């Protein structure tokens, strides 16, 4: 007998209209839905009139429930794995079950859809490669060590945070990464969604000690490039003319090559100095 299929099904992170047609079909057709919180998922199923049986699978029972689900799959059952919100496998035990399925030779299929980090990234307008951090360590030492490492990170950073810790986290990030922009979004896709965007120190000051409800996603831009030092084009022209005895085209070409600047820019400065009578 062939094995069943484990479907990794993304569900809404807030707005129920965000579920895909394929996700609804799969949730109706599978033999069982493994849910992080069956009560939470039951509300979703009831909303769409789906009566598929539910079984809990979460961080506290994955050691025993994981093998049970794999046995069901090996017996030919089709199972959908869902988290409380978004795509299973991000900041939840879903990845462990998927790994077990691969090791057991069970077919795994993804039913893509909402993911809070990707949704927040799309709101940010920040460009660049990304690194997904997820939820932060609770201990201060581990958290600050992570921030120090992220401070050297050249990519866009995605973080999840509790509203109770948001103010503290923003203050710590602003202290270590003042040269980044940040987008903070709470209650993503829900009725009371709110966003704040700007330089990290500015947003940290704005949200200092403000009581916020609802899970938050943070997107930090790539570090701002340090401003290039101002080049003294006029001084370079005068010095090259004095030290090397150059003038005209040879002077502008030599200075453009030395400063690695467009010849046109150097020539315009040369003409200005010539008009002022400072160069021949």
PyMOL commands that set and color helices and strands:
alter all, ss='L'
color gray80, all
select helices_A, chain A and resi 16-18+21-29+38-47+62-74+94-104+116-124+140-150+166-176+200-206+233-244+248-259+263-275
alter helices_A, ss='H'
color red, helices_A
select strands_A, chain A and resi 5-9+32-35+54-56+79-82+107-111+130-135+156-161+181-186+194-199+216-220
alter strands_A, ss='S'
color yellow, strands_A
deselect
rebuild
show_as cartoon
